Structure formats: C-alpha cells, structure tokens
Amino acid sequence: MKIRLLICLMIVLSLGATNTNLTSAQAQGQTHIHLKVNDHYVLYTYPAPPFVDKKGRLLIPLQAAEDILGGKVTYNAASKTASVDLLGRNVTATIGSPEISVNGESVTLDTVPIMKNNAMFLPVSILLKDTDAKMEWDSKRGLLKLEHDSFTESPVFMKFKGQDLAQVMDANAFDLTSFDWDRKKGILDIYAMYEGGLSPASRQIDFNPMIVYSKGTYSVNPYSKFNMNYKVKITSHGNLIYTQNIDTTDADKDYIKYITSVGRLIQ
C-alpha cells in the first residue's frame, strides 16, 4: 500500500511540474506563446496574438497567413469569406462555418473560423494540411512548430533575414514560453527556458525581437555592431527573462502589427 501511495504521489508531482510554467504564466498575466515558424517565435499578431480555441486548434489572423507564411489572401466582407493560396493549395473559409473548400473540394472542420477584434481568425492546420510543410504540435507546451523553406521568404521574415549576420551556435537553445508587453511603458518581457547545463553570457543570448509596424517599417537590432539595449535576468535554474524597450508607435501614429523573436545561442 505504501509503495502504491508513493507511486501515485510521484505521478501527481510529475504532472504538476509539467504544467508549472504555463500555470505560473497565466497567474502573472503573461501571454502564452503558441506559434513557432522555422526559427522564429511569433509573439504578437495584430489585432491579437495566436490562440488555441475550445477545440484545441491554433488560430491566427487571416493577414498573418500572407505576412508570416507567405500566402496570398483575399477577403469578402459581405460574405465574410476568405480565400488563401499557400503552398499550391487554395482554401476558402467563411466565418462561423465548419464547411471549407480545399482546391474546390468540400471539407468539414471540427472548429470554425471566427471574427475577433474586427479581424478574421482561422485554424493554421487547414492551410497546411497535406502540404510538404512540417507541423508539430507540442501538447505539453501548447506550441505549434511549423517548418518550410518558403516561410523564411515571407514578407515579415525577409526583413529579419536581411539583418541576420549572427554566427549561430544553437538555433534552439532557448524555448520562449510567454511574454508580457507593457504598451504604456514600451517594455517587452520575454520568458524562456533552457537546458540546465547551459551557462551562457548575456551577449550570447540572442532573442532580438523584431517589431513590424502596420505601414511596413520595422525595428530589429543589427548584427553588424554589438548592441546591448536589453537586459537578461536569470530567475531560477534554467529560466530567464529577457527585457527590451520597444516603440509602441512611430511619429505617424503607426501601430505594431507583429512581434517575433528567435531563441538562439550565438558566438
């Protein structure tokens, strides 16, 4: 009996440890990071970050299918219907309807596209299913990882690619779990985990958040010169907070459309 009780206690403690970071983030009001595209974590998409719906499907704004994934999108406001051309497939979907069209063939979803903050959100999976893009869902982290060479050429990530001169030692050294964005103060905190055996110097920690504004301008630290306009705080063994000041708007009252970040170890 004592052995059974001990085993049950170990299982409970194990499950509790798995969900500690997510529960802690929710308790502190942080926003969970649900999407990683190639080496880039997608923190924010206008008008709301990617989120997991009640059916367990990850939804992104329609426009992100073009800006982040490199597709071509159109939207008919009268019929509330969107068309997305991506990786050789055409997907047509309507807000509130589980019925979609894939290359002209009818498909029924187990969830529906929705309108949120005056923008259409739709499941990422319907755009990439049966393509050569790699999709991996980490249920413990609540993170969807997408990989395809073409994503690097999307309008958003092309901006980062043009500045990326870093000598990368490990592109996946840090797992970005959540973020906290104080819009009034212009402060971005990114919470991350890393392997306990890693002891990086601050200058080796490469998150380098890229801020993309609605009018096409963007802000990212150039790798051509050393820049330490960020702070790193080790909160516990294997956990850290990366803090950087960002401009919420520019002189033309532009607004932030995307925030992305890498989690790399560099030389």
Contacts in CASP RR format, 6 or more apart in sequence:
PFRMAT RR
TARGET T0000
AUTHOR 0000-0000-0000
METHOD contacts of the structure
MODEL  1
MKIRLLICLMIVLSLGATNTNLTSAQAQGQTHIHLKVNDHYVLYTYPAPP
FVDKKGRLLIPLQAAEDILGGKVTYNAASKTASVDLLGRNVTATIGSPEI
SVNGESVTLDTVPIMKNNAMFLPVSILLKDTDAKMEWDSKRGLLKLEHDS
FTESPVFMKFKGQDLAQVMDANAFDLTSFDWDRKKGILDIYAMYEGGLSP
ASRQIDFNPMIVYSKGTYSVNPYSKFNMNYKVKITSHGNLIYTQNIDTTD
ADKDYIKYITSVGRLIQ
18 140 0 8 1.000
21 177 0 8 1.000
21 178 0 8 1.000
21 191 0 8 1.000
21 193 0 8 1.000
21 239 0 8 1.000
22 32 0 8 1.000
22 141 0 8 1.000
22 142 0 8 1.000
22 177 0 8 1.000
25 32 0 8 1.000
25 177 0 8 1.000
25 178 0 8 1.000
25 191 0 8 1.000
26 32 0 8 1.000
28 180 0 8 1.000
29 180 0 8 1.000
30 178 0 8 1.000
30 179 0 8 1.000
30 180 0 8 1.000
30 189 0 8 1.000
30 191 0 8 1.000
31 43 0 8 1.000
31 44 0 8 1.000
31 49 0 8 1.000
31 178 0 8 1.000
31 179 0 8 1.000
31 180 0 8 1.000
31 181 0 8 1.000
32 142 0 8 1.000
32 177 0 8 1.000
32 178 0 8 1.000
33 41 0 8 1.000
33 42 0 8 1.000
33 43 0 8 1.000
33 49 0 8 1.000
33 143 0 8 1.000
33 176 0 8 1.000
33 177 0 8 1.000
33 178 0 8 1.000
33 179 0 8 1.000
34 49 0 8 1.000
34 50 0 8 1.000
34 51 0 8 1.000
34 52 0 8 1.000
34 58 0 8 1.000
34 142 0 8 1.000
34 143 0 8 1.000
34 144 0 8 1.000
35 41 0 8 1.000
35 42 0 8 1.000
35 50 0 8 1.000
35 58 0 8 1.000
35 60 0 8 1.000
35 124 0 8 1.000
35 143 0 8 1.000
35 144 0 8 1.000
35 146 0 8 1.000
36 42 0 8 1.000
36 143 0 8 1.000
36 144 0 8 1.000
36 145 0 8 1.000
36 146 0 8 1.000
37 68 0 8 1.000
37 69 0 8 1.000
37 146 0 8 1.000
37 147 0 8 1.000
37 151 0 8 1.000
37 157 0 8 1.000
38 146 0 8 1.000
38 147 0 8 1.000
38 148 0 8 1.000
38 151 0 8 1.000
38 152 0 8 1.000
38 157 0 8 1.000
39 171 0 8 1.000
39 172 0 8 1.000
39 262 0 8 1.000
39 263 0 8 1.000
39 264 0 8 1.000
40 157 0 8 1.000
40 160 0 8 1.000
40 260 0 8 1.000
40 261 0 8 1.000
40 262 0 8 1.000
41 176 0 8 1.000
41 260 0 8 1.000
41 261 0 8 1.000
41 262 0 8 1.000
41 263 0 8 1.000
42 49 0 8 1.000
42 50 0 8 1.000
42 64 0 8 1.000
42 68 0 8 1.000
42 258 0 8 1.000
42 259 0 8 1.000
42 260 0 8 1.000
43 49 0 8 1.000
43 176 0 8 1.000
43 179 0 8 1.000
43 181 0 8 1.000
43 190 0 8 1.000
43 209 0 8 1.000
43 259 0 8 1.000
43 260 0 8 1.000
43 261 0 8 1.000
44 179 0 8 1.000
44 181 0 8 1.000
44 256 0 8 1.000
44 258 0 8 1.000
44 259 0 8 1.000
45 60 0 8 1.000
45 61 0 8 1.000
45 63 0 8 1.000
45 64 0 8 1.000
45 68 0 8 1.000
45 257 0 8 1.000
45 258 0 8 1.000
46 61 0 8 1.000
46 63 0 8 1.000
46 119 0 8 1.000
46 214 0 8 1.000
46 255 0 8 1.000
46 256 0 8 1.000
46 257 0 8 1.000
46 258 0 8 1.000
47 61 0 8 1.000
47 116 0 8 1.000
47 117 0 8 1.000
47 118 0 8 1.000
47 119 0 8 1.000
48 61 0 8 1.000
48 116 0 8 1.000
48 117 0 8 1.000
48 119 0 8 1.000
48 121 0 8 1.000
50 58 0 8 1.000
50 59 0 8 1.000
50 60 0 8 1.000
50 64 0 8 1.000
50 124 0 8 1.000
51 58 0 8 1.000
51 59 0 8 1.000
51 121 0 8 1.000
52 58 0 8 1.000
52 59 0 8 1.000
52 142 0 8 1.000
53 59 0 8 1.000
53 111 0 8 1.000
53 114 0 8 1.000
53 123 0 8 1.000
54 111 0 8 1.000
55 110 0 8 1.000
55 111 0 8 1.000
56 111 0 8 1.000
57 110 0 8 1.000
57 111 0 8 1.000
57 123 0 8 1.000
57 124 0 8 1.000
57 125 0 8 1.000
58 123 0 8 1.000
58 124 0 8 1.000
58 125 0 8 1.000
58 144 0 8 1.000
59 113 0 8 1.000
59 114 0 8 1.000
59 121 0 8 1.000
59 122 0 8 1.000
59 123 0 8 1.000
59 124 0 8 1.000
60 68 0 8 1.000
60 121 0 8 1.000
60 122 0 8 1.000
60 124 0 8 1.000
61 119 0 8 1.000
61 120 0 8 1.000
61 121 0 8 1.000
62 73 0 8 1.000
62 75 0 8 1.000
62 82 0 8 1.000
62 84 0 8 1.000
62 119 0 8 1.000
62 120 0 8 1.000
62 121 0 8 1.000
62 122 0 8 1.000
63 73 0 8 1.000
63 119 0 8 1.000
64 258 0 8 1.000
65 71 0 8 1.000
65 73 0 8 1.000
65 84 0 8 1.000
65 86 0 8 1.000
65 122 0 8 1.000
65 127 0 8 1.000
66 72 0 8 1.000
66 73 0 8 1.000
66 84 0 8 1.000
66 154 0 8 1.000
66 155 0 8 1.000
67 154 0 8 1.000
67 155 0 8 1.000
67 156 0 8 1.000
67 212 0 8 1.000
67 257 0 8 1.000
67 258 0 8 1.000
68 151 0 8 1.000
68 154 0 8 1.000
68 156 0 8 1.000
68 157 0 8 1.000
68 258 0 8 1.000
69 86 0 8 1.000
69 127 0 8 1.000
69 128 0 8 1.000
69 146 0 8 1.000
69 151 0 8 1.000
69 154 0 8 1.000
70 86 0 8 1.000
70 150 0 8 1.000
70 151 0 8 1.000
70 153 0 8 1.000
70 154 0 8 1.000
70 155 0 8 1.000
71 84 0 8 1.000
71 85 0 8 1.000
71 86 0 8 1.000
71 87 0 8 1.000
71 154 0 8 1.000
72 84 0 8 1.000
72 85 0 8 1.000
72 86 0 8 1.000
73 82 0 8 1.000
73 83 0 8 1.000
73 84 0 8 1.000
73 85 0 8 1.000
74 82 0 8 1.000
74 83 0 8 1.000
75 81 0 8 1.000
75 82 0 8 1.000
75 83 0 8 1.000
75 120 0 8 1.000
76 82 0 8 1.000
79 94 0 8 1.000
80 94 0 8 1.000
80 95 0 8 1.000
80 96 0 8 1.000
80 115 0 8 1.000
80 120 0 8 1.000
81 92 0 8 1.000
81 93 0 8 1.000
81 94 0 8 1.000
81 95 0 8 1.000
82 92 0 8 1.000
82 93 0 8 1.000
82 94 0 8 1.000
82 113 0 8 1.000
82 120 0 8 1.000
82 122 0 8 1.000
83 90 0 8 1.000
83 91 0 8 1.000
83 92 0 8 1.000
84 90 0 8 1.000
84 91 0 8 1.000
84 92 0 8 1.000
84 93 0 8 1.000
84 122 0 8 1.000
84 127 0 8 1.000
86 127 0 8 1.000
86 128 0 8 1.000
86 131 0 8 1.000
87 128 0 8 1.000
87 131 0 8 1.000
87 132 0 8 1.000
87 133 0 8 1.000
87 148 0 8 1.000
87 150 0 8 1.000
88 131 0 8 1.000
89 102 0 8 1.000
89 103 0 8 1.000
89 127 0 8 1.000
89 130 0 8 1.000
89 131 0 8 1.000
90 101 0 8 1.000
90 102 0 8 1.000
90 103 0 8 1.000
90 104 0 8 1.000
91 100 0 8 1.000
91 101 0 8 1.000
91 102 0 8 1.000
91 126 0 8 1.000
91 127 0 8 1.000
92 100 0 8 1.000
92 101 0 8 1.000
92 104 0 8 1.000
93 100 0 8 1.000
93 101 0 8 1.000
93 113 0 8 1.000
93 122 0 8 1.000
93 126 0 8 1.000
94 100 0 8 1.000
94 113 0 8 1.000
95 112 0 8 1.000
95 113 0 8 1.000
95 114 0 8 1.000
95 115 0 8 1.000
95 120 0 8 1.000
96 112 0 8 1.000
96 113 0 8 1.000
96 114 0 8 1.000
97 112 0 8 1.000
97 113 0 8 1.000
98 108 0 8 1.000
98 109 0 8 1.000
98 110 0 8 1.000
98 111 0 8 1.000
98 112 0 8 1.000
99 106 0 8 1.000
99 107 0 8 1.000
99 108 0 8 1.000
99 109 0 8 1.000
100 106 0 8 1.000
100 107 0 8 1.000
100 108 0 8 1.000
100 109 0 8 1.000
100 126 0 8 1.000
101 107 0 8 1.000
102 126 0 8 1.000
102 130 0 8 1.000
107 126 0 8 1.000
109 123 0 8 1.000
109 126 0 8 1.000
111 123 0 8 1.000
113 120 0 8 1.000
113 121 0 8 1.000
113 122 0 8 1.000
113 123 0 8 1.000
114 120 0 8 1.000
114 121 0 8 1.000
115 121 0 8 1.000
124 135 0 8 1.000
124 144 0 8 1.000
124 146 0 8 1.000
125 135 0 8 1.000
128 135 0 8 1.000
128 146 0 8 1.000
129 135 0 8 1.000
131 148 0 8 1.000
132 148 0 8 1.000
133 146 0 8 1.000
133 147 0 8 1.000
133 148 0 8 1.000
133 151 0 8 1.000
134 145 0 8 1.000
134 146 0 8 1.000
134 147 0 8 1.000
134 148 0 8 1.000
135 144 0 8 1.000
135 145 0 8 1.000
135 146 0 8 1.000
136 144 0 8 1.000
136 145 0 8 1.000
136 147 0 8 1.000
137 143 0 8 1.000
137 144 0 8 1.000
137 145 0 8 1.000
138 144 0 8 1.000
138 145 0 8 1.000
141 175 0 8 1.000
141 177 0 8 1.000
151 157 0 8 1.000
152 158 0 8 1.000
152 161 0 8 1.000
153 161 0 8 1.000
156 210 0 8 1.000
156 212 0 8 1.000
156 258 0 8 1.000
156 260 0 8 1.000
157 260 0 8 1.000
159 210 0 8 1.000
159 212 0 8 1.000
159 218 0 8 1.000
159 220 0 8 1.000
160 210 0 8 1.000
160 220 0 8 1.000
160 260 0 8 1.000
163 220 0 8 1.000
163 221 0 8 1.000
163 222 0 8 1.000
163 223 0 8 1.000
164 223 0 8 1.000
165 222 0 8 1.000
165 223 0 8 1.000
165 224 0 8 1.000
166 206 0 8 1.000
166 223 0 8 1.000
166 264 0 8 1.000
166 266 0 8 1.000
166 267 0 8 1.000
167 266 0 8 1.000
167 267 0 8 1.000
168 206 0 8 1.000
168 264 0 8 1.000
168 265 0 8 1.000
168 266 0 8 1.000
169 204 0 8 1.000
169 264 0 8 1.000
169 265 0 8 1.000
169 266 0 8 1.000
169 267 0 8 1.000
170 264 0 8 1.000
170 265 0 8 1.000
171 262 0 8 1.000
171 263 0 8 1.000
171 264 0 8 1.000
172 263 0 8 1.000
172 264 0 8 1.000
173 194 0 8 1.000
173 195 0 8 1.000
173 198 0 8 1.000
173 200 0 8 1.000
173 263 0 8 1.000
173 264 0 8 1.000
173 265 0 8 1.000
174 192 0 8 1.000
174 193 0 8 1.000
174 194 0 8 1.000
174 205 0 8 1.000
174 207 0 8 1.000
174 240 0 8 1.000
174 263 0 8 1.000
174 264 0 8 1.000
174 265 0 8 1.000
175 192 0 8 1.000
175 193 0 8 1.000
175 194 0 8 1.000
175 263 0 8 1.000
176 190 0 8 1.000
176 191 0 8 1.000
176 192 0 8 1.000
176 207 0 8 1.000
176 261 0 8 1.000
176 263 0 8 1.000
177 191 0 8 1.000
177 192 0 8 1.000
177 193 0 8 1.000
178 190 0 8 1.000
178 191 0 8 1.000
179 188 0 8 1.000
179 189 0 8 1.000
179 190 0 8 1.000
179 191 0 8 1.000
179 259 0 8 1.000
180 188 0 8 1.000
180 189 0 8 1.000
180 191 0 8 1.000
181 187 0 8 1.000
181 188 0 8 1.000
181 189 0 8 1.000
181 259 0 8 1.000
182 188 0 8 1.000
182 189 0 8 1.000
183 248 0 8 1.000
186 245 0 8 1.000
186 246 0 8 1.000
186 247 0 8 1.000
186 248 0 8 1.000
187 243 0 8 1.000
187 244 0 8 1.000
187 245 0 8 1.000
187 246 0 8 1.000
188 209 0 8 1.000
188 243 0 8 1.000
188 244 0 8 1.000
188 245 0 8 1.000
188 246 0 8 1.000
188 259 0 8 1.000
189 241 0 8 1.000
189 242 0 8 1.000
189 243 0 8 1.000
190 207 0 8 1.000
190 209 0 8 1.000
190 241 0 8 1.000
190 242 0 8 1.000
190 243 0 8 1.000
190 244 0 8 1.000
190 261 0 8 1.000
191 239 0 8 1.000
191 240 0 8 1.000
191 241 0 8 1.000
192 207 0 8 1.000
192 239 0 8 1.000
192 240 0 8 1.000
192 241 0 8 1.000
192 242 0 8 1.000
192 263 0 8 1.000
193 238 0 8 1.000
193 239 0 8 1.000
194 200 0 8 1.000
194 238 0 8 1.000
194 239 0 8 1.000
194 240 0 8 1.000
195 238 0 8 1.000
196 237 0 8 1.000
196 238 0 8 1.000
198 238 0 8 1.000
198 265 0 8 1.000
200 265 0 8 1.000
202 228 0 8 1.000
202 232 0 8 1.000
203 226 0 8 1.000
203 228 0 8 1.000
204 265 0 8 1.000
204 266 0 8 1.000
204 267 0 8 1.000
205 232 0 8 1.000
205 240 0 8 1.000
205 242 0 8 1.000
205 263 0 8 1.000
205 265 0 8 1.000
206 262 0 8 1.000
206 263 0 8 1.000
206 264 0 8 1.000
206 265 0 8 1.000
206 266 0 8 1.000
207 230 0 8 1.000
207 242 0 8 1.000
207 244 0 8 1.000
207 261 0 8 1.000
207 262 0 8 1.000
207 263 0 8 1.000
207 264 0 8 1.000
208 220 0 8 1.000
208 221 0 8 1.000
208 261 0 8 1.000
208 262 0 8 1.000
209 220 0 8 1.000
209 244 0 8 1.000
209 246 0 8 1.000
209 259 0 8 1.000
209 260 0 8 1.000
209 261 0 8 1.000
210 218 0 8 1.000
210 219 0 8 1.000
210 220 0 8 1.000
210 258 0 8 1.000
210 259 0 8 1.000
210 260 0 8 1.000
210 261 0 8 1.000
211 218 0 8 1.000
211 219 0 8 1.000
211 220 0 8 1.000
211 246 0 8 1.000
211 247 0 8 1.000
211 256 0 8 1.000
211 258 0 8 1.000
211 259 0 8 1.000
212 218 0 8 1.000
212 256 0 8 1.000
212 257 0 8 1.000
212 258 0 8 1.000
212 259 0 8 1.000
212 260 0 8 1.000
213 219 0 8 1.000
213 250 0 8 1.000
213 254 0 8 1.000
213 255 0 8 1.000
213 256 0 8 1.000
213 257 0 8 1.000
214 254 0 8 1.000
214 255 0 8 1.000
214 256 0 8 1.000
214 257 0 8 1.000
215 252 0 8 1.000
215 254 0 8 1.000
216 257 0 8 1.000
217 250 0 8 1.000
217 254 0 8 1.000
219 246 0 8 1.000
219 247 0 8 1.000
221 227 0 8 1.000
221 229 0 8 1.000
229 244 0 8 1.000
229 245 0 8 1.000
230 242 0 8 1.000
230 243 0 8 1.000
230 244 0 8 1.000
231 242 0 8 1.000
231 243 0 8 1.000
231 244 0 8 1.000
232 240 0 8 1.000
232 241 0 8 1.000
232 242 0 8 1.000
232 243 0 8 1.000
233 240 0 8 1.000
233 241 0 8 1.000
233 243 0 8 1.000
234 240 0 8 1.000
235 241 0 8 1.000
246 256 0 8 1.000
246 259 0 8 1.000
248 255 0 8 1.000
248 256 0 8 1.000
249 255 0 8 1.000
249 256 0 8 1.000
END
